[in-house]
């Protein structure tokens, strides 16, 4: 069958493999994109998969935090020029604040009308593409971070303490903000190993097993190789297992535990959200 150049490029963009390798994989998979991606992984030619794909359009990420909740919003548009427009920014801030405060859906008629009015004023198509709202308990703190003047990446990180008063400690506040910087920089896929779906783990084990066999490794040592590769892979994609952005000798979880010992409390990272403009979910 004919393999289109656009499909080869899409596979290369997602996996980081070479153009010819992508074409061969698509040919072997008879055009099945998912199967071709797996072939590249089994051959060790694909980079570790991220949760998101490439950015495909323009827009801006907005964040808002209230006493009881926080929200993340992607407002999309056609050009980066409009993404920096003051009216566009005001619209995004107004919508994300409503999502955080009132738990309003993006399908709400009032939001739809606001977007429609902005389109008529700015003269460019736009849409409230997606939003995420997270609740904040008494013993939790959420910090926000939006990267760069263009607002291409937005992050929320939730930190919890056994004692609510610990959240006001300077070291906890700094840790929470540094965690937001960490997420923006490394875009982890999961919070911890416990959050990784069993089917994902199974698939990775099968891929690493095939990789070991491709290298001619004997069956009796393959199990150890697979275990080592899997642990390394999970430490790369799980937030709490990743080397901390400000101290790569310790994991995020270790830094949280050390801060807890210093202030006499238990500090944990309870969750995070990451948006990038145009990412394919």
C-alpha contacts under 8 A as a table, 3 or more apart, distances in Angstrom:
res1	aa1	res2	aa2	distance
1	X	27	X	7.38
1	X	30	X	6.83
1	X	31	X	7.77
3	X	7	X	7.10
3	X	8	X	7.42
3	X	23	X	7.08
3	X	26	X	7.01
3	X	27	X	6.73
3	X	31	X	6.71
4	X	7	X	5.35
4	X	8	X	6.55
5	X	8	X	5.05
5	X	9	X	6.19
6	X	9	X	5.11
6	X	10	X	6.14
7	X	10	X	5.00
7	X	11	X	6.18
8	X	11	X	5.22
8	X	12	X	6.14
8	X	19	X	6.55
8	X	22	X	5.72
8	X	23	X	5.64
8	X	26	X	7.48
9	X	12	X	4.98
9	X	13	X	6.03
9	X	19	X	7.07
10	X	13	X	5.11
10	X	14	X	6.29
11	X	14	X	5.20
11	X	15	X	6.04
11	X	16	X	7.90
11	X	17	X	7.91
11	X	22	X	6.31
11	X	33	X	7.35
11	X	37	X	7.10
12	X	15	X	5.26
12	X	16	X	5.09
12	X	17	X	5.33
12	X	18	X	6.42
12	X	19	X	6.26
12	X	22	X	6.19
13	X	16	X	5.71
13	X	17	X	8.00
13	X	54	X	7.31
14	X	49	X	7.75
14	X	53	X	6.29
14	X	54	X	7.27
15	X	37	X	7.18
15	X	40	X	7.97
15	X	45	X	7.91
15	X	46	X	4.73
15	X	47	X	5.37
15	X	48	X	7.62
15	X	49	X	6.98
16	X	45	X	7.82
16	X	46	X	5.84
16	X	47	X	5.71
17	X	21	X	6.51
17	X	22	X	6.42
17	X	40	X	7.48
17	X	45	X	5.48
17	X	46	X	5.28
17	X	47	X	7.23
18	X	21	X	5.22
18	X	22	X	6.14
18	X	45	X	7.99
19	X	22	X	5.11
19	X	23	X	6.22
20	X	23	X	5.02
20	X	24	X	6.14
21	X	24	X	5.12
21	X	25	X	6.11
21	X	40	X	7.63
21	X	45	X	7.95
22	X	25	X	5.09
22	X	26	X	6.16
22	X	36	X	7.52
22	X	40	X	7.47
23	X	26	X	5.18
23	X	27	X	6.11
24	X	27	X	5.05
24	X	28	X	6.13
25	X	28	X	5.11
25	X	29	X	6.03
25	X	36	X	4.85
25	X	37	X	7.45
25	X	39	X	6.22
25	X	40	X	6.61
26	X	29	X	4.94
26	X	30	X	5.90
26	X	31	X	4.94
26	X	32	X	6.56
26	X	33	X	6.70
26	X	35	X	7.93
26	X	36	X	5.05
27	X	30	X	4.97
27	X	31	X	6.10
28	X	31	X	7.75
28	X	36	X	7.32
29	X	32	X	5.28
29	X	33	X	7.48
29	X	35	X	5.73
29	X	36	X	5.30
31	X	36	X	7.49
32	X	35	X	5.38
32	X	36	X	6.10
33	X	36	X	5.10
33	X	37	X	6.20
34	X	37	X	5.12
34	X	38	X	6.35
35	X	38	X	5.09
35	X	39	X	6.26
36	X	39	X	5.03
36	X	40	X	6.39
37	X	40	X	5.23
37	X	41	X	6.36
37	X	46	X	7.53
38	X	41	X	4.97
38	X	42	X	6.16
38	X	207	X	7.58
39	X	42	X	5.14
39	X	43	X	6.28
40	X	43	X	5.09
40	X	44	X	6.21
40	X	45	X	5.10
40	X	46	X	5.36
41	X	44	X	4.94
41	X	45	X	5.79
41	X	46	X	4.97
41	X	47	X	7.71
41	X	207	X	6.53
42	X	45	X	7.62
42	X	207	X	4.96
42	X	208	X	6.74
42	X	210	X	5.74
42	X	211	X	5.17
43	X	46	X	7.82
43	X	210	X	7.89
43	X	211	X	5.93
43	X	214	X	7.40
44	X	47	X	7.95
44	X	211	X	6.51
46	X	49	X	7.87
48	X	233	X	7.71
50	X	53	X	7.20
50	X	187	X	7.69
50	X	188	X	7.67
50	X	189	X	6.49
50	X	237	X	7.80
51	X	187	X	7.98
51	X	188	X	7.70
51	X	189	X	5.31
51	X	281	X	7.17
52	X	279	X	5.70
52	X	280	X	5.48
52	X	281	X	5.39
53	X	279	X	5.45
53	X	280	X	4.84
53	X	281	X	6.93
54	X	278	X	7.26
54	X	279	X	5.53
54	X	280	X	6.54
55	X	276	X	7.46
55	X	277	X	6.18
55	X	278	X	4.21
55	X	279	X	4.58
55	X	280	X	7.03
56	X	277	X	7.99
56	X	278	X	4.85
56	X	279	X	6.64
56	X	280	X	7.76
57	X	76	X	7.24
57	X	77	X	7.31
57	X	78	X	6.78
57	X	79	X	7.97
57	X	277	X	7.08
57	X	278	X	4.94
58	X	76	X	5.79
58	X	77	X	5.38
58	X	78	X	5.63
58	X	79	X	5.56
58	X	80	X	5.68
58	X	83	X	7.08
58	X	277	X	6.50
58	X	278	X	6.50
59	X	74	X	7.04
59	X	75	X	5.56
59	X	76	X	3.94
59	X	77	X	4.99
59	X	78	X	7.37
59	X	79	X	7.37
59	X	80	X	6.62
59	X	82	X	7.89
59	X	83	X	5.16
59	X	152	X	7.34
59	X	277	X	5.94
59	X	278	X	7.46
60	X	74	X	5.88
60	X	75	X	5.56
60	X	76	X	6.42
60	X	83	X	5.89
60	X	150	X	6.69
60	X	151	X	5.11
60	X	152	X	5.54
60	X	153	X	7.76
60	X	277	X	6.12
61	X	72	X	7.15
61	X	73	X	5.62
61	X	74	X	4.64
61	X	75	X	6.47
61	X	146	X	7.13
61	X	151	X	5.41
61	X	152	X	6.00
61	X	153	X	6.06
61	X	154	X	5.43
61	X	275	X	6.97
61	X	276	X	7.12
61	X	277	X	6.59
62	X	72	X	5.78
62	X	73	X	5.05
62	X	74	X	6.42
62	X	75	X	7.76
62	X	92	X	6.23
62	X	93	X	6.30
62	X	96	X	6.48
62	X	146	X	7.30
62	X	151	X	7.40
62	X	154	X	6.64
63	X	70	X	7.44
63	X	71	X	5.64
63	X	72	X	4.64
63	X	73	X	6.37
63	X	93	X	7.48
63	X	96	X	6.27
63	X	97	X	7.79
63	X	144	X	6.63
63	X	145	X	7.80
63	X	146	X	7.51
63	X	154	X	6.97
63	X	155	X	7.79
63	X	156	X	7.78
64	X	70	X	5.58
64	X	71	X	5.33
64	X	72	X	6.78
64	X	93	X	7.65
64	X	96	X	6.02
64	X	97	X	5.52
64	X	100	X	6.36
64	X	144	X	7.63
65	X	68	X	7.98
65	X	69	X	6.06
65	X	70	X	4.18
65	X	71	X	6.50
65	X	97	X	7.64
65	X	100	X	6.55
65	X	142	X	7.46
65	X	143	X	7.91
65	X	144	X	7.75
66	X	69	X	5.33
66	X	70	X	5.99
66	X	100	X	6.55
66	X	101	X	6.36
67	X	136	X	7.37
68	X	135	X	6.00
68	X	136	X	4.86
68	X	137	X	6.77
69	X	100	X	5.60
69	X	101	X	6.93
69	X	133	X	6.86
69	X	134	X	5.56
69	X	135	X	4.35
69	X	136	X	4.97
70	X	100	X	5.07
70	X	101	X	7.97
70	X	133	X	5.67
70	X	134	X	5.40
70	X	135	X	6.59
70	X	136	X	7.28
70	X	142	X	7.20
70	X	156	X	7.80
71	X	96	X	6.18
71	X	97	X	7.44
71	X	99	X	6.29
71	X	100	X	4.88
71	X	131	X	7.00
71	X	132	X	5.50
71	X	133	X	4.30
71	X	134	X	6.35
71	X	156	X	7.90
72	X	96	X	6.54
72	X	131	X	5.46
72	X	132	X	5.19
72	X	133	X	6.54
72	X	154	X	7.20
72	X	155	X	7.55
72	X	156	X	7.37
72	X	273	X	7.87
72	X	275	X	7.58
73	X	92	X	7.48
73	X	95	X	7.95
73	X	96	X	5.79
73	X	128	X	7.50
73	X	129	X	7.74
73	X	130	X	5.94
73	X	131	X	4.33
73	X	132	X	6.63
73	X	275	X	7.97
74	X	92	X	7.99
74	X	128	X	6.25
74	X	129	X	5.62
74	X	130	X	5.52
74	X	131	X	6.39
74	X	275	X	7.34
74	X	277	X	6.70
75	X	92	X	6.28
75	X	126	X	7.16
75	X	127	X	5.84
75	X	128	X	4.57
75	X	129	X	5.71
75	X	130	X	7.51
76	X	83	X	7.86
76	X	126	X	5.35
76	X	127	X	5.33
76	X	128	X	6.34
76	X	129	X	6.21
76	X	277	X	7.57
76	X	278	X	7.73
77	X	80	X	7.73
77	X	82	X	6.95
77	X	83	X	6.75
77	X	124	X	7.12
77	X	125	X	5.95
77	X	126	X	4.22
77	X	127	X	6.69
78	X	82	X	7.46
78	X	124	X	6.76
78	X	125	X	6.42
78	X	126	X	6.86
79	X	82	X	5.56
79	X	83	X	6.63
80	X	83	X	4.82
80	X	84	X	6.61
80	X	150	X	7.87
81	X	84	X	5.50
81	X	85	X	6.69
82	X	85	X	4.82
82	X	88	X	6.77
82	X	122	X	7.79
82	X	124	X	7.85
83	X	88	X	6.42
83	X	89	X	7.17
83	X	150	X	7.03
84	X	88	X	7.18
84	X	89	X	6.89
84	X	150	X	6.48
85	X	88	X	5.20
85	X	89	X	6.25
86	X	89	X	5.05
86	X	90	X	6.06
87	X	90	X	5.02
87	X	91	X	6.15
87	X	118	X	7.47
87	X	122	X	7.77
88	X	91	X	5.15
88	X	92	X	6.34
88	X	118	X	7.25
88	X	122	X	7.94
89	X	92	X	5.14
89	X	93	X	6.21
90	X	93	X	5.19
90	X	94	X	6.13
91	X	94	X	5.15
91	X	95	X	6.24
91	X	114	X	7.51
91	X	115	X	7.59
91	X	118	X	7.61
92	X	95	X	5.25
92	X	96	X	6.14
93	X	96	X	5.35
93	X	97	X	6.09
94	X	97	X	5.33
94	X	98	X	6.39
95	X	98	X	5.15
95	X	99	X	6.29
95	X	111	X	6.96
96	X	99	X	4.98
96	X	100	X	6.21
96	X	131	X	7.78
97	X	100	X	5.16
97	X	101	X	5.93
98	X	101	X	5.14
98	X	102	X	5.38
98	X	103	X	6.81
98	X	104	X	6.23
99	X	102	X	5.62
99	X	103	X	4.61
99	X	104	X	4.81
99	X	105	X	6.88
99	X	131	X	7.76
99	X	133	X	6.85
100	X	103	X	5.64
100	X	104	X	7.80
100	X	133	X	6.13
103	X	133	X	7.20
104	X	108	X	6.88
105	X	108	X	5.40
106	X	111	X	6.38
106	X	112	X	7.48
106	X	128	X	6.64
106	X	130	X	7.32
106	X	131	X	7.35
107	X	111	X	7.14
107	X	112	X	6.77
108	X	111	X	5.50
108	X	112	X	6.36
109	X	112	X	4.97
109	X	113	X	6.11
110	X	113	X	5.10
110	X	114	X	6.27
111	X	114	X	4.99
111	X	115	X	6.25
112	X	115	X	5.24
112	X	116	X	6.15
113	X	116	X	4.95
113	X	117	X	6.12
114	X	117	X	5.19
114	X	118	X	6.25
115	X	118	X	5.06
115	X	119	X	6.22
115	X	126	X	7.18
115	X	127	X	6.67
115	X	128	X	7.53
116	X	119	X	5.13
116	X	120	X	6.47
117	X	120	X	5.24
117	X	121	X	6.33
118	X	121	X	5.03
118	X	122	X	5.86
118	X	123	X	7.90
119	X	122	X	5.31
119	X	123	X	5.33
119	X	124	X	5.50
119	X	125	X	5.72
119	X	126	X	6.59
120	X	123	X	5.30
120	X	124	X	7.57
128	X	131	X	7.88
136	X	140	X	5.82
136	X	141	X	6.81
136	X	142	X	7.17
137	X	140	X	5.17
137	X	141	X	7.89
138	X	164	X	6.34
139	X	160	X	5.72
139	X	161	X	5.62
139	X	162	X	6.64
139	X	163	X	6.39
139	X	164	X	4.32
139	X	165	X	7.98
139	X	167	X	7.48
140	X	158	X	6.63
140	X	159	X	5.65
140	X	160	X	4.32
140	X	161	X	6.49
140	X	164	X	7.12
140	X	167	X	7.35
141	X	158	X	5.61
141	X	159	X	5.25
141	X	160	X	6.29
141	X	167	X	6.64
142	X	156	X	6.54
142	X	157	X	5.46
142	X	158	X	4.37
142	X	159	X	6.33
142	X	176	X	7.71
143	X	156	X	5.74
143	X	157	X	5.48
143	X	158	X	6.68
143	X	176	X	6.42
143	X	177	X	6.11
143	X	180	X	7.01
144	X	154	X	7.49
144	X	155	X	5.67
144	X	156	X	4.69
144	X	157	X	6.68
144	X	177	X	7.49
144	X	180	X	6.70
145	X	154	X	5.78
145	X	155	X	5.17
145	X	156	X	6.65
145	X	177	X	7.71
145	X	180	X	6.04
145	X	181	X	6.99
145	X	184	X	7.89
146	X	151	X	5.63
146	X	152	X	7.49
146	X	153	X	5.70
146	X	154	X	4.35
146	X	155	X	6.34
147	X	150	X	7.51
147	X	151	X	5.37
147	X	152	X	6.27
147	X	153	X	5.20
147	X	154	X	6.32
147	X	184	X	7.36
148	X	151	X	5.40
148	X	152	X	6.95
148	X	153	X	7.85
151	X	154	X	6.90
152	X	276	X	5.75
152	X	277	X	5.28
153	X	184	X	6.75
153	X	274	X	7.39
153	X	275	X	5.71
153	X	276	X	4.47
153	X	277	X	6.45
154	X	184	X	7.19
154	X	274	X	5.98
154	X	275	X	5.25
154	X	276	X	6.52
155	X	180	X	6.07
155	X	183	X	6.95
155	X	184	X	6.36
155	X	272	X	7.26
155	X	273	X	5.63
155	X	274	X	4.72
155	X	275	X	6.48
156	X	180	X	6.51
156	X	272	X	5.48
156	X	273	X	5.12
156	X	274	X	6.75
157	X	176	X	6.90
157	X	177	X	7.98
157	X	179	X	6.87
157	X	180	X	5.70
157	X	269	X	7.60
157	X	270	X	7.87
157	X	271	X	5.98
157	X	272	X	4.30
157	X	273	X	6.55
158	X	176	X	7.51
158	X	269	X	6.04
158	X	270	X	5.34
158	X	271	X	5.11
158	X	272	X	5.97
159	X	176	X	6.34
159	X	267	X	7.17
159	X	268	X	5.77
159	X	269	X	4.46
159	X	270	X	5.36
159	X	271	X	7.23
160	X	167	X	7.59
160	X	267	X	5.83
160	X	268	X	5.27
160	X	269	X	6.18
160	X	270	X	6.03
161	X	164	X	6.04
161	X	166	X	6.40
161	X	167	X	6.55
161	X	265	X	6.85
161	X	266	X	5.62
161	X	267	X	4.72
161	X	268	X	6.49
162	X	166	X	7.89
162	X	265	X	6.30
162	X	266	X	5.61
162	X	267	X	7.04
163	X	166	X	5.65
163	X	167	X	7.75
163	X	265	X	6.92
164	X	167	X	5.73
165	X	168	X	5.84
165	X	169	X	7.61
166	X	169	X	5.39
166	X	172	X	7.38
166	X	263	X	7.64
166	X	265	X	7.24
167	X	172	X	6.01
167	X	173	X	6.79
168	X	172	X	7.11
168	X	173	X	6.76
169	X	172	X	5.38
169	X	173	X	6.36
170	X	173	X	5.13
170	X	174	X	6.12
171	X	174	X	5.14
171	X	175	X	6.01
171	X	259	X	7.09
172	X	175	X	5.00
172	X	176	X	6.10
172	X	259	X	7.21
172	X	267	X	7.95
173	X	176	X	5.19
173	X	177	X	6.35
174	X	177	X	5.19
174	X	178	X	6.07
175	X	178	X	5.04
175	X	179	X	6.08
175	X	256	X	7.69
176	X	179	X	5.07
176	X	180	X	6.50
177	X	180	X	5.08
177	X	181	X	6.48
178	X	181	X	4.99
178	X	182	X	6.11
178	X	245	X	7.37
178	X	246	X	7.42
179	X	182	X	4.82
179	X	183	X	6.23
179	X	244	X	7.99
179	X	245	X	7.69
179	X	252	X	7.90
180	X	183	X	5.21
180	X	184	X	6.29
181	X	184	X	5.15
181	X	185	X	6.19
181	X	245	X	7.64
182	X	185	X	5.14
182	X	186	X	6.01
182	X	187	X	7.79
182	X	244	X	7.12
182	X	245	X	5.31
183	X	186	X	5.29
183	X	187	X	4.97
183	X	188	X	6.37
183	X	239	X	7.62
183	X	272	X	7.94
183	X	274	X	7.15
184	X	187	X	5.75
184	X	274	X	7.18
187	X	274	X	7.00
188	X	191	X	7.30
188	X	236	X	7.70
188	X	237	X	4.96
188	X	238	X	5.62
188	X	239	X	5.25
189	X	237	X	5.25
189	X	238	X	6.04
189	X	239	X	7.35
190	X	193	X	7.40
190	X	195	X	6.21
190	X	196	X	6.38
190	X	237	X	6.40
190	X	238	X	4.76
190	X	239	X	6.17
191	X	195	X	6.31
191	X	238	X	5.30
191	X	239	X	4.84
191	X	240	X	6.06
191	X	271	X	6.49
191	X	272	X	7.34
192	X	195	X	5.39
192	X	196	X	7.02
192	X	238	X	4.90
192	X	239	X	6.01
192	X	240	X	5.46
192	X	241	X	6.72
193	X	196	X	5.39
193	X	234	X	6.60
193	X	238	X	6.27
193	X	241	X	7.92
196	X	200	X	6.89
196	X	201	X	7.08
197	X	200	X	5.34
197	X	201	X	6.61
198	X	201	X	5.09
198	X	202	X	6.15
199	X	202	X	5.02
199	X	203	X	6.19
200	X	203	X	5.18
200	X	204	X	6.29
201	X	204	X	5.20
201	X	205	X	6.16
201	X	230	X	7.94
202	X	205	X	5.13
202	X	206	X	6.33
203	X	206	X	5.19
203	X	207	X	6.28
204	X	207	X	4.99
204	X	208	X	6.11
204	X	230	X	7.04
205	X	208	X	5.21
205	X	209	X	6.02
205	X	226	X	6.25
205	X	227	X	7.87
205	X	230	X	6.67
206	X	209	X	5.04
206	X	210	X	6.24
207	X	210	X	5.21
207	X	211	X	6.23
208	X	211	X	4.94
208	X	212	X	6.22
208	X	225	X	7.96
208	X	226	X	5.51
208	X	229	X	6.87
208	X	230	X	7.57
209	X	212	X	5.18
209	X	213	X	6.31
209	X	222	X	6.61
209	X	223	X	7.71
209	X	225	X	7.93
209	X	226	X	5.83
210	X	213	X	5.00
210	X	214	X	6.05
211	X	214	X	5.03
211	X	215	X	6.55
212	X	215	X	5.23
212	X	216	X	6.68
212	X	217	X	5.70
212	X	222	X	6.29
212	X	225	X	7.21
212	X	226	X	7.63
213	X	216	X	4.97
213	X	217	X	5.46
213	X	218	X	7.51
213	X	219	X	7.89
213	X	222	X	7.61
214	X	217	X	7.58
217	X	221	X	6.93
217	X	222	X	6.50
218	X	221	X	5.78
218	X	222	X	6.44
219	X	222	X	5.11
219	X	223	X	7.42
220	X	223	X	6.85
221	X	224	X	5.58
221	X	225	X	6.49
222	X	225	X	5.01
222	X	226	X	6.05
223	X	226	X	5.20
223	X	227	X	6.20
224	X	227	X	5.14
224	X	228	X	6.22
225	X	228	X	5.23
225	X	229	X	6.15
226	X	229	X	5.14
226	X	230	X	5.97
227	X	230	X	5.17
227	X	231	X	6.19
228	X	231	X	5.27
228	X	232	X	6.23
229	X	232	X	5.14
229	X	233	X	6.06
230	X	233	X	5.03
230	X	234	X	6.13
231	X	234	X	5.24
231	X	235	X	6.18
232	X	235	X	5.17
232	X	236	X	6.39
233	X	236	X	5.17
233	X	237	X	6.55
234	X	237	X	5.26
234	X	238	X	5.71
234	X	241	X	7.63
235	X	238	X	5.55
235	X	239	X	7.85
235	X	241	X	4.84
235	X	242	X	5.45
236	X	239	X	7.95
236	X	241	X	7.25
236	X	242	X	5.75
237	X	241	X	7.98
237	X	242	X	7.20
238	X	241	X	5.49
238	X	242	X	6.24
239	X	242	X	5.37
239	X	252	X	7.01
240	X	251	X	6.47
240	X	252	X	4.83
240	X	253	X	4.87
240	X	269	X	7.74
241	X	251	X	5.39
241	X	252	X	6.21
241	X	253	X	6.51
242	X	251	X	5.31
242	X	252	X	6.15
243	X	247	X	6.95
243	X	248	X	4.52
243	X	249	X	6.50
243	X	250	X	5.58
243	X	251	X	4.24
243	X	252	X	6.17
244	X	247	X	5.12
244	X	248	X	5.10
244	X	249	X	7.56
244	X	250	X	6.01
244	X	251	X	5.11
244	X	252	X	4.84
244	X	255	X	7.45
245	X	248	X	6.23
247	X	250	X	5.95
247	X	251	X	7.99
248	X	251	X	6.94
250	X	254	X	5.88
250	X	255	X	6.39
251	X	254	X	5.11
251	X	255	X	6.34
252	X	255	X	5.21
252	X	256	X	6.32
253	X	256	X	5.14
253	X	257	X	6.22
253	X	268	X	7.41
253	X	269	X	7.69
254	X	257	X	5.04
254	X	258	X	6.10
255	X	258	X	5.09
255	X	259	X	6.21
256	X	259	X	5.27
256	X	260	X	6.22
256	X	267	X	5.60
256	X	268	X	5.92
256	X	269	X	7.44
257	X	260	X	5.04
257	X	261	X	6.35
257	X	266	X	6.87
257	X	267	X	6.28
257	X	268	X	7.37
258	X	261	X	5.13
258	X	262	X	6.33
259	X	262	X	5.03
259	X	263	X	6.42
259	X	267	X	7.06
260	X	263	X	5.43
260	X	264	X	5.73
260	X	265	X	4.74
260	X	266	X	4.78
260	X	267	X	5.05
261	X	264	X	5.07
261	X	265	X	6.29
261	X	266	X	7.29
262	X	265	X	7.91
275	X	279	X	7.62
276	X	279	X	5.63
